[in-house]
Amino acid sequence: MKSKYVLKKRGKNIKKLYILFLISTLFIILPVVVKANPNKYSEKNNMFYIQVLNKSIPLAKATVFDEENLAENSFNIKRELLKLFSIKLEEPLTIIEKEMAFIDTSEVYNEENYKLNPFQLDEKYVLKEEQEKKEIDKKIHNPKLKKKLNKSKPEVFIYHTHSTESYKPEGNFSLDLNKTVCSVGDVLTKELEDNYGISVIHDKTVHDANAYAMSYERSSVTVDKYLKKYGDFKLIIDLHRDGLDNPKPVTTTINGENVAKIMFVLAKKNPHYNKNFKVASTLAEISNKLFPGFGRGYCFYEYGTRYFHQNKSNNSILIEVGANSNKLQEARNSAKYLARIIAEYINGK
């Protein structure tokens, strides 16, 4: 009986030593592997490493990165580890290639890469598409809300703390701002000015490249610069996108076109919270009335990061348009609907 106990105890000790060895090996090898397999931005690798630390040492989550940085970054540890071995779950051939060395996935037919000879589209199809677009725009816009544009008095200020947040088919982040939330901001700006006469300042300063954790510190300078110059705005929007692998919760269909849903993000401990929430809730009510299902509701943080700068103005809010799992066009489509909502809020009073 005693020998069985000793053997059992020895087995447990060996198991503990084995686990300790694996963890130690992980902490030694992981930084080297991450450094040897850089993504587009080194800070994103740091976020990946921090997530691994969080799984092993929960205290790291509270001391290294704040709640907003960890919540909004869209890294998935399993996916990133598989990526180190060139395995993509969405591309099963990469798994087969690892098991059957004689298969070269680069030689396998890929529909997206297969190019047909150019041809001329039938004019009637082009006209039909243009007509459908016009019909959709008619359903979105309200000509009664349009006023004369006064560029000298901007009413809306749009900026992006995480300027490189991108959409499909791009990766999670891109320095090509035509593929990021900045592109959504471009559409929103054009819609507000052209269709509603609302003057907009759209700042596309890149705040998050190379130092993601300093994004809000950098965007704070941008916000202060414009507040100093113009005093205040009727609406200040920090435009983001969420980080979700599943597109279903962040996508809906309006007027026959797919659009990315919007969500309002607020910091409850912010001294201006009541005023900020009133702005967000009014916009949400307009959204629900005009375009049911377009809004995802609210996401609340206690402090967020620097209160998401909502302490700088009663009219400051953070809006997330879809997620990294949305297509870029879906997010750009959303800007048309968001513009109508904002126009109702500003011009419909």
C-alpha positions as CSV (number, residue, x, y, z in Angstrom):
1,M,0.0,0.0,0.0
2,K,2.8,2.3,0.9
3,S,4.7,1.5,-2.3
4,K,1.6,2.4,-4.3
5,Y,1.3,5.8,-2.5
6,V,5.0,6.5,-3.1
7,L,4.7,5.6,-6.8
8,K,1.5,7.8,-7.1
9,K,3.3,10.7,-5.4
10,R,6.3,10.3,-7.6
11,G,4.1,10.2,-10.7
12,K,2.5,13.5,-9.6
13,N,5.9,15.1,-9.1
14,I,7.1,14.0,-12.5
15,K,3.9,15.4,-14.0
16,K,4.5,18.7,-12.3
17,L,8.1,18.8,-13.4
18,Y,7.0,18.1,-17.0
19,I,4.4,20.9,-16.9
20,L,7.0,23.3,-15.4
21,F,9.5,22.3,-18.2
22,L,6.9,23.0,-20.9
23,I,6.0,26.4,-19.5
24,S,9.7,27.3,-19.1
25,T,10.4,26.2,-22.7
26,L,7.4,28.3,-23.9
27,F,8.7,31.5,-22.2
28,I,12.2,30.9,-23.6
29,I,11.2,30.0,-27.2
30,L,8.1,32.2,-27.7
31,P,9.8,35.6,-27.8
32,V,12.4,34.2,-30.3
33,V,9.7,32.7,-32.5
34,V,7.6,35.9,-32.4
35,K,10.7,38.0,-33.3
36,A,11.6,35.6,-36.1
37,N,8.1,35.7,-37.5
38,P,7.2,39.4,-37.5
39,N,3.8,40.7,-38.5
40,K,3.3,44.1,-40.1
41,Y,3.7,45.8,-36.8
42,S,5.9,44.8,-33.8
43,E,3.3,46.0,-31.3
44,K,0.8,43.4,-32.5
45,N,3.4,40.7,-31.7
46,N,3.7,42.2,-28.3
47,M,-0.1,42.0,-27.8
48,F,0.1,38.3,-28.9
49,Y,2.8,37.7,-26.3
50,I,0.8,39.5,-23.6
51,Q,-2.2,37.2,-24.3
52,V,0.0,34.2,-23.8
53,L,1.2,35.7,-20.5
54,N,-2.3,36.3,-19.4
55,K,-3.2,32.7,-19.9
56,S,-0.3,31.7,-17.7
57,I,-0.2,34.7,-15.3
58,P,-3.6,36.4,-14.8
59,L,-1.9,39.3,-13.0
60,A,-0.3,40.4,-16.2
61,K,-3.7,41.4,-17.6
62,A,-4.1,43.9,-14.9
63,T,-0.6,45.3,-14.9
64,V,0.6,45.3,-18.5
65,F,-2.2,46.5,-20.8
66,D,-5.4,48.2,-19.8
67,E,-8.9,46.7,-20.4
68,E,-9.6,48.5,-23.7
69,N,-6.3,47.4,-25.4
70,L,-7.0,43.8,-24.5
71,A,-10.7,43.9,-25.3
72,E,-10.4,45.5,-28.7
73,N,-7.4,43.7,-30.1
74,S,-8.5,40.8,-32.3
75,F,-5.8,38.3,-31.8
76,N,-6.6,34.6,-31.2
77,I,-3.8,32.6,-29.6
78,K,-4.7,29.4,-31.3
79,R,-4.9,31.0,-34.7
80,E,-1.6,32.9,-34.2
81,L,0.2,29.7,-33.1
82,L,-1.0,27.8,-36.1
83,K,0.1,30.7,-38.3
84,L,3.7,30.3,-37.0
85,F,3.6,26.9,-38.8
86,S,1.9,28.3,-41.9
87,I,-1.4,26.6,-41.1
88,K,-4.7,28.4,-41.8
89,L,-7.9,26.9,-40.5
90,E,-9.8,28.7,-43.3
91,E,-7.6,27.0,-45.9
92,P,-7.7,23.2,-45.2
93,L,-5.1,22.6,-47.9
94,T,-2.4,24.1,-45.7
95,I,-3.1,21.3,-43.2
96,I,-3.0,18.6,-45.9
97,E,0.2,20.0,-47.1
98,K,1.8,19.5,-43.7
99,E,0.8,15.8,-43.8
100,M,1.5,15.1,-47.4
101,A,4.7,16.8,-48.4
102,F,4.3,16.1,-52.1
103,I,1.3,18.5,-52.3
104,D,2.2,22.1,-53.1
105,T,-0.7,24.3,-52.2
106,S,0.7,27.1,-54.3
107,E,0.0,25.0,-57.4
108,V,-3.6,24.2,-56.4
109,Y,-6.3,26.0,-58.3
110,N,-7.5,29.1,-56.4
111,E,-10.6,30.7,-57.7
112,E,-9.6,34.2,-56.4
113,N,-6.3,34.1,-58.2
114,Y,-7.7,32.6,-61.5
115,K,-7.9,35.5,-63.9
116,L,-10.3,35.5,-66.9
117,N,-9.6,37.4,-70.1
118,P,-11.1,40.9,-69.8
119,F,-14.5,41.4,-71.3
120,Q,-17.0,44.2,-71.8
121,L,-20.0,44.3,-69.5
122,D,-23.3,44.6,-71.1
123,E,-24.4,48.2,-70.8
124,K,-27.8,47.2,-69.5
125,Y,-26.3,45.5,-66.5
126,V,-24.2,48.5,-65.6
127,L,-27.3,50.8,-65.9
128,K,-29.3,48.4,-63.8
129,E,-26.7,48.4,-61.0
130,E,-26.5,52.2,-61.1
131,Q,-30.3,52.4,-60.9
132,E,-30.4,50.0,-57.9
133,K,-27.8,52.2,-56.1
134,K,-29.8,55.3,-56.8
135,E,-33.0,53.6,-55.4
136,I,-31.1,52.6,-52.3
137,D,-29.8,56.1,-51.8
138,K,-33.3,57.5,-52.1
139,K,-34.4,55.2,-49.3
140,I,-31.5,56.4,-47.1
141,H,-31.4,60.1,-47.7
142,N,-33.9,62.7,-46.6
143,P,-33.6,65.9,-48.8
144,K,-35.5,67.9,-46.1
145,L,-32.5,67.6,-43.8
146,K,-30.1,69.3,-46.3
147,K,-28.8,72.8,-45.5
148,K,-26.2,75.0,-47.0
149,L,-22.7,73.8,-46.3
150,N,-20.5,76.2,-44.3
151,K,-16.9,74.9,-44.3
152,S,-15.7,77.7,-42.0
153,K,-17.9,76.2,-39.1
154,P,-17.3,72.5,-38.8
155,E,-19.9,70.7,-36.8
156,V,-18.6,67.2,-36.7
157,F,-15.1,66.0,-35.9
158,I,-14.1,62.5,-36.9
159,Y,-10.8,60.9,-35.9
160,H,-9.4,57.4,-35.4
161,T,-7.4,56.3,-32.4
162,H,-6.8,53.0,-34.0
163,S,-6.3,54.2,-37.6
164,T,-4.9,51.0,-39.0
165,E,-7.9,48.8,-38.0
166,S,-8.9,47.2,-41.3
167,Y,-11.5,44.9,-42.8
168,K,-11.6,41.9,-45.1
169,P,-10.0,41.0,-47.4
170,E,-7.2,42.8,-45.7
171,G,-5.6,41.5,-42.5
172,N,-6.5,42.9,-39.1
173,F,-4.4,46.0,-39.6
174,S,-3.1,47.9,-42.5
175,L,-1.1,51.1,-43.2
176,D,-3.1,51.5,-46.4
177,L,-5.8,53.8,-45.0
178,N,-8.1,53.1,-48.0
179,K,-8.6,49.6,-46.4
180,T,-9.2,50.7,-42.8
181,V,-11.7,52.5,-40.7
182,C,-10.3,55.7,-42.2
183,S,-12.0,54.7,-45.5
184,V,-15.3,54.4,-43.6
185,G,-14.7,57.9,-42.2
186,D,-14.1,59.2,-45.8
187,V,-17.6,57.9,-46.8
188,L,-19.2,59.3,-43.7
189,T,-17.6,62.7,-44.3
190,K,-18.7,62.9,-47.9
191,E,-22.3,61.8,-47.1
192,L,-22.6,64.4,-44.3
193,E,-21.3,67.3,-46.4
194,D,-22.8,66.4,-49.9
195,N,-26.2,65.2,-48.8
196,Y,-26.8,67.2,-45.6
197,G,-24.6,70.3,-45.6
198,I,-22.9,69.3,-42.4
199,S,-19.3,70.5,-42.4
200,V,-16.8,67.8,-41.2
201,I,-13.2,67.6,-40.1
202,H,-11.9,64.2,-40.8
203,D,-8.4,63.7,-39.3
204,K,-6.6,60.5,-40.5
205,T,-3.5,60.8,-38.4
206,V,-2.1,57.3,-37.7
207,H,-1.9,56.9,-34.0
208,D,-1.5,53.2,-33.4
209,A,1.4,52.0,-35.8
210,N,4.5,50.7,-34.0
211,A,3.2,51.6,-30.5
212,Y,-0.4,50.3,-30.1
213,A,-0.5,50.8,-26.3
214,M,0.3,54.5,-26.9
215,S,-2.6,55.0,-29.3
216,Y,-4.8,57.0,-26.9
217,E,-1.9,59.1,-25.7
218,R,-1.2,60.1,-29.3
219,S,-4.8,60.7,-30.3
220,S,-5.3,62.9,-27.2
221,V,-2.9,65.4,-28.8
222,T,-5.0,65.3,-32.0
223,V,-8.2,65.9,-30.1
224,D,-6.8,68.8,-28.1
225,K,-5.4,70.4,-31.2
226,Y,-8.9,70.7,-32.8
227,L,-10.7,71.6,-29.6
228,K,-8.2,74.5,-29.1
229,K,-8.8,75.7,-32.6
230,Y,-12.6,75.3,-32.9
231,G,-13.7,75.3,-29.2
232,D,-16.1,72.4,-29.5
233,F,-18.2,70.4,-32.0
234,K,-21.8,69.2,-32.1
235,L,-20.4,65.7,-32.4
236,I,-16.9,64.2,-31.9
237,I,-16.5,60.7,-33.1
238,D,-13.6,58.3,-32.5
239,L,-14.4,55.8,-35.3
240,H,-13.2,52.2,-34.7
241,R,-14.1,48.7,-35.7
242,D,-14.6,45.8,-33.3
243,G,-12.5,42.6,-33.2
244,L,-14.7,39.5,-33.8
245,D,-14.0,36.4,-35.9
246,N,-17.7,35.7,-36.5
247,P,-19.3,38.2,-38.9
248,K,-22.9,37.2,-38.1
249,P,-23.3,39.3,-34.9
250,V,-21.9,42.4,-36.6
251,T,-23.7,42.2,-40.0
252,T,-27.2,42.9,-41.1
253,T,-29.1,43.5,-44.4
254,I,-30.8,46.9,-45.1
255,N,-32.4,47.7,-48.4
256,G,-31.0,44.5,-49.9
257,E,-27.4,45.3,-49.1
258,N,-25.1,44.0,-46.4
259,V,-24.0,46.5,-43.8
260,A,-21.8,46.3,-40.8
261,K,-23.7,47.1,-37.5
262,I,-22.7,50.0,-35.3
263,M,-22.0,50.0,-31.5
264,F,-21.5,52.9,-29.0
265,V,-18.7,52.5,-26.5
266,L,-18.7,54.6,-23.3
267,A,-16.6,55.1,-20.2
268,K,-18.9,55.2,-17.1
269,K,-16.4,56.8,-14.7
270,N,-15.8,59.7,-17.1
271,P,-17.0,63.0,-15.5
272,H,-19.0,63.8,-18.7
273,Y,-20.6,60.3,-18.8
274,N,-24.2,61.5,-18.4
275,K,-23.9,64.0,-21.3
276,N,-22.0,61.5,-23.5
277,F,-24.6,58.8,-22.9
278,K,-27.4,61.2,-23.7
279,V,-25.8,61.8,-27.1
280,A,-25.2,58.1,-27.7
281,S,-28.7,57.1,-26.6
282,T,-30.3,59.7,-28.8
283,L,-28.4,58.5,-31.8
284,A,-29.3,54.9,-30.9
285,E,-33.0,55.8,-30.7
286,I,-32.9,57.4,-34.2
287,S,-31.0,54.4,-35.5
288,N,-33.6,52.0,-34.1
289,K,-36.5,54.0,-35.5
290,L,-35.1,54.5,-39.0
291,F,-33.0,51.3,-39.5
292,P,-34.1,48.5,-37.0
293,G,-31.3,46.0,-36.4
294,F,-28.6,48.4,-37.6
295,G,-27.4,49.1,-34.0
296,R,-25.7,46.6,-31.7
297,G,-26.4,48.7,-28.6
298,Y,-23.7,49.8,-26.1
299,C,-20.5,48.6,-24.7
300,F,-19.6,50.0,-21.3
301,Y,-16.2,50.3,-19.6
302,E,-15.5,51.7,-16.2
303,Y,-12.6,53.9,-17.3
304,G,-11.5,52.6,-20.6
305,T,-8.3,54.2,-21.8
306,R,-8.2,57.9,-20.9
307,Y,-12.0,57.7,-20.8
308,F,-11.8,57.3,-24.6
309,H,-11.3,61.2,-24.5
310,Q,-15.0,61.5,-23.6
311,N,-13.9,63.7,-20.7
312,K,-12.8,66.4,-23.2
313,S,-16.3,67.2,-24.5
314,N,-20.0,66.5,-23.7
315,N,-20.4,65.6,-27.3
316,S,-17.7,63.0,-27.6
317,I,-18.5,59.4,-28.4
318,L,-16.8,56.2,-29.7
319,I,-18.5,54.3,-32.5
320,E,-17.4,50.9,-33.7
321,V,-18.5,50.0,-37.2
322,G,-18.6,46.3,-37.6
323,A,-15.5,44.2,-37.0
324,N,-12.4,42.8,-38.7
325,S,-14.6,39.9,-39.9
326,N,-16.7,42.3,-42.0
327,K,-15.9,43.1,-45.6
328,L,-14.7,46.6,-46.3
329,Q,-17.7,47.4,-48.5
330,E,-20.1,46.4,-45.7
331,A,-18.5,48.9,-43.4
332,R,-18.5,51.6,-46.1
333,N,-22.2,50.9,-46.7
334,S,-22.8,51.5,-43.0
335,A,-21.4,55.0,-43.3
336,K,-24.4,56.1,-45.5
337,Y,-26.9,55.0,-42.8
338,L,-24.8,56.5,-40.0
339,A,-24.7,59.8,-41.9
340,R,-28.5,59.8,-42.0
341,I,-28.7,59.2,-38.3
342,I,-26.3,62.0,-37.5
343,A,-28.1,64.3,-39.9
344,E,-31.4,63.7,-38.1
345,Y,-29.6,64.4,-34.8
346,I,-28.0,67.7,-35.9
347,N,-30.3,69.1,-38.6
348,G,-33.6,67.5,-37.5
349,K,-33.8,69.3,-34.2
